[in-house]
Amino acid sequence: MGMIFDSHAHYDDARFDNLRDELLLEISQNGVCGIINCGTDIDTSAFSVSLAKKYAPHTEIHISTQAGIVNYESAKMFYELGA
């Protein structure tokens, strides 16, 4: 089976609340080697970082140039998240 890289996901969406754990724990067993979970604001970006830390703890986290770091508070939040 070929490997799949999901280049645009929103697993932080509330529609995944009841199945997120099962989905993300099993996804790598089904040919997915990586995911970019796209935050749409500061809160969902922070949640995306927390998902990466939980489900891929040994993976480096990279913040996109599209992350919207427009002030000290947003830069501080991403820094504190380890991103």
TORBAMI-706882 format. One record per atom (N, C-alpha, C, O): residue in three letters; x, y, z. Coordinates in steps of 0.05 Angstrom, whole numbers, padded with zeros to 5 digits, always signed. Layout:
<atoms>
ALAXYZ/...
</atoms>
This chain:
<atoms>
MET+00017-00024+00000/MET+00000+00000+00000/MET+00018+00025+00000/MET+00037+00026+00015/GLY+00012+00044-00017/GLY+00026+00069-00017/GLY+00020+00086+00007/GLY-00001+00083+00020/MET+00038+00104+00014/MET+00035+00122+00036/MET+00020+00147+00028/MET+00024+00157+00006/ILE+00003+00157+00045/ILE-00013+00181+00040/ILE-00004+00203+00059/ILE+00000+00197+00083/PHE-00001+00227+00049/PHE+00004+00250+00066/PHE-00020+00269+00063/PHE-00025+00280+00042/ASP-00034+00272+00085/ASP-00058+00290+00085/ASP-00049+00319+00088/ASP-00041+00327+00110/SER-00049+00333+00067/SER-00037+00360+00067/SER-00056+00383+00075/SER-00048+00406+00075/HIS-00081+00376+00082/HIS-00099+00397+00091/HIS-00123+00384+00106/HIS-00142+00374+00094/ALA-00120+00384+00133/ALA-00140+00372+00149/ALA-00150+00392+00171/ALA-00137+00412+00177/HIS-00173+00385+00182/HIS-00184+00401+00204/HIS-00195+00382+00225/HIS-00219+00383+00232/TYR-00177+00365+00235/TYR-00185+00345+00256/TYR-00192+00358+00283/TYR-00201+00345+00301/ASP-00187+00384+00285/ASP-00195+00399+00309/ASP-00225+00406+00308/ASP-00235+00415+00329/ASP-00238+00402+00286/ASP-00266+00409+00283/ASP-00283+00393+00303/ASP-00278+00369+00307/ALA-00303+00405+00314/ALA-00321+00393+00333/ALA-00334+00368+00322/ALA-00342+00350+00338/ARG-00337+00366+00296/ARG-00350+00342+00284/ARG-00333+00317+00289/ARG-00343+00295+00286/PHE-00308+00320+00296/PHE-00290+00297+00302/PHE-00289+00291+00332/PHE-00276+00272+00340/ASP-00303+00306+00348/ASP-00301+00303+00377/ASP-00305+00274+00387/ASP-00291+00264+00404/ASN-00325+00261+00376/ASN-00332+00234+00385/ASN-00315+00211+00373/ASN-00317+00189+00383/LEU-00299+00218+00353/LEU-00283+00196+00341/LEU-00254+00204+00336/LEU-00239+00188+00325/ARG-00246+00228+00345/ARG-00219+00238+00340/ARG-00198+00219+00350/ARG-00179+00212+00336/ASP-00200+00210+00375/ASP-00179+00192+00386/ASP-00176+00167+00370/ASP-00154+00159+00362/GLU-00198+00153+00365/GLU-00197+00128+00349/GLU-00186+00133+00321/GLU-00169+00118+00312/LEU-00196+00154+00308/LEU-00187+00161+00281/LEU-00157+00166+00280/LEU-00143+00154+00264/LEU-00147+00183+00298/LEU-00119+00191+00296/LEU-00100+00169+00307/LEU-00077+00168+00299/LEU-00110+00152+00324/LEU-00093+00130+00333/LEU-00090+00108+00311/LEU-00070+00095+00309/GLU-00111+00105+00295/GLU-00111+00084+00274/GLU-00102+00094+00247/GLU-00096+00078+00229/ILE-00101+00120+00244/ILE-00096+00130+00217/ILE-00069+00122+00205/ILE-00067+00116+00181/SER-00048+00120+00222/SER-00022+00112+00211/SER-00022+00083+00203/SER-00005+00075+00187/GLN-00040+00067+00214/GLN-00041+00038+00207/GLN-00055+00034+00180/GLN-00056+00012+00169/ASN-00066+00056+00169/ASN-00081+00054+00144/ASN-00068+00070+00122/ASN-00082+00080+00104/GLY-00041+00073+00123/GLY-00027+00085+00101/GLY-00023+00115+00101/GLY-00013+00126+00082/VAL-00029+00128+00124/VAL-00025+00157+00126/VAL+00001+00161+00141/VAL+00003+00153+00164/CYS+00021+00174+00128/CYS+00047+00178+00141/CYS+00050+00206+00153/CYS+00069+00211+00168/GLY+00032+00224+00147/GLY+00033+00251+00158/GLY+00008+00267+00153/GLY-00007+00261+00135/ILE+00004+00288+00169/ILE-00019+00305+00168/ILE-00011+00333+00173/ILE+00005+00339+00191/ILE-00022+00352+00157/ILE-00021+00380+00164/ILE-00049+00388+00173/ILE-00067+00389+00157/ASN-00052+00393+00199/ASN-00078+00401+00210/ASN-00078+00431+00211/ASN-00062+00443+00225/CYS-00095+00444+00195/CYS-00095+00473+00192/CYS-00112+00487+00212/CYS-00137+00483+00213/GLY-00100+00503+00229/GLY-00116+00520+00247/GLY-00127+00543+00231/GLY-00115+00552+00212/THR-00150+00553+00240/THR-00162+00576+00227/THR-00161+00601+00243/THR-00168+00623+00233/ASP-00153+00599+00268/ASP-00149+00622+00286/ASP-00130+00613+00308/ASP-00119+00591+00307/ILE-00125+00631+00327/ILE-00106+00625+00348/ILE-00114+00600+00364/ILE-00098+00583+00369/ASP-00140+00597+00371/ASP-00149+00575+00387/ASP-00146+00548+00372/ASP-00137+00529+00383/THR-00155+00548+00347/THR-00153+00522+00332/THR-00124+00516+00324/THR-00117+00493+00322/SER-00107+00537+00321/SER-00079+00532+00317/SER-00066+00519+00342/SER-00050+00501+00340/ALA-00073+00530+00365/ALA-00063+00519+00390/ALA-00072+00490+00393/ALA-00057+00472+00402/PHE-00097+00485+00387/PHE-00108+00458+00388/PHE-00094+00439+00369/PHE-00089+00416+00375/SER-00087+00449+00345/SER-00073+00433+00326/SER-00045+00425+00336/SER-00036+00403+00333/VAL-00032+00444+00350/VAL-00006+00438+00362/VAL-00010+00416+00384/VAL+00007+00398+00386/SER-00031+00419+00400/SER-00035+00398+00421/SER-00041+00371+00409/SER-00033+00351+00420/LEU-00055+00370+00386/LEU-00060+00344+00372/LEU-00033+00332+00363/LEU-00029+00308+00366/ALA-00016+00349+00352/ALA+00010+00339+00343/ALA+00027+00328+00366/ALA+00039+00307+00364/LYS+00026+00342+00388/LYS+00041+00333+00411/LYS+00030+00307+00423/LYS+00045+00290+00432/LYS+00004+00303+00421/LYS-00008+00279+00432/LYS-00005+00255+00413/LYS+00002+00233+00423/TYR-00010+00259+00387/TYR-00010+00236+00369/TYR+00016+00232+00354/TYR+00020+00210+00342/ALA+00033+00251+00354/ALA+00059+00248+00340/ALA+00081+00262+00357/ALA+00093+00281+00348/PRO+00085+00252+00382/PRO+00102+00266+00401/PRO+00131+00269+00393/PRO+00146+00285+00403/HIS+00141+00252+00374/HIS+00169+00253+00365/HIS+00173+00269+00340/HIS+00194+00269+00328/THR+00152+00282+00330/THR+00153+00297+00306/THR+00157+00327+00312/THR+00145+00338+00329/GLU+00175+00339+00297/GLU+00180+00368+00300/GLU+00155+00383+00291/GLU+00142+00375+00271/ILE+00148+00404+00305/ILE+00125+00421+00298/ILE+00135+00446+00284/ILE+00153+00459+00293/HIS+00123+00451+00261/HIS+00131+00475+00245/HIS+00106+00492+00241/HIS+00085+00482+00233/ILE+00109+00517+00247/ILE+00087+00536+00243/ILE+00089+00548+00214/ILE+00111+00556+00205/SER+00067+00548+00200/SER+00066+00558+00173/SER+00070+00588+00173/SER+00065+00602+00193/THR+00080+00598+00150/THR+00082+00627+00147/THR+00055+00640+00146/THR+00052+00664+00148/GLN+00034+00623+00144/GLN+00006+00633+00143/GLN-00006+00634+00171/GLN-00030+00640+00174/ALA+00010+00629+00192/ALA-00001+00626+00219/ALA-00012+00652+00231/ALA-00027+00650+00250/GLY-00006+00674+00220/GLY-00018+00699+00230/GLY-00006+00709+00256/GLY-00020+00717+00274/ILE+00021+00707+00258/ILE+00034+00717+00282/ILE+00037+00747+00278/ILE+00056+00757+00265/VAL+00018+00762+00288/VAL+00016+00791+00282/VAL+00022+00808+00306/VAL+00024+00833+00304/ASN+00026+00796+00330/ASN+00032+00812+00353/ASN+00047+00795+00374/ASN+00051+00771+00370/TYR+00055+00808+00395/TYR+00071+00794+00415/TYR+00056+00771+00427/TYR+00067+00750+00432/GLU+00030+00774+00433/GLU+00014+00752+00446/GLU+00013+00727+00429/GLU+00016+00705+00439/SER+00009+00730+00403/SER+00008+00706+00386/SER+00035+00693+00383/SER+00037+00669+00384/ALA+00056+00709+00381/ALA+00083+00698+00380/ALA+00090+00684+00406/ALA+00102+00662+00405/LYS+00083+00696+00428/LYS+00088+00683+00455/LYS+00073+00657+00457/LYS+00084+00637+00467/MET+00048+00656+00449/MET+00033+00631+00451/MET+00045+00609+00435/MET+00048+00586+00445/PHE+00053+00614+00410/PHE+00066+00593+00394/PHE+00093+00585+00406/PHE+00099+00561+00406/TYR+00108+00604+00417/TYR+00133+00597+00430/TYR+00128+00579+00454/TYR+00142+00559+00458/GLU+00109+00586+00470/GLU+00103+00571+00494/GLU+00093+00543+00488/GLU+00096+00524+00503/LEU+00080+00540+00465/LEU+00070+00514+00456/LEU+00093+00497+00444/LEU+00090+00473+00439/GLY+00116+00509+00441/GLY+00139+00495+00430/GLY+00139+00493+00400/GLY+00151+00475+00388/ALA+00124+00511+00388/ALA+00122+00510+00358/ALA+00141+00531+00346/ALA+00142+00533+00321/
</atoms>
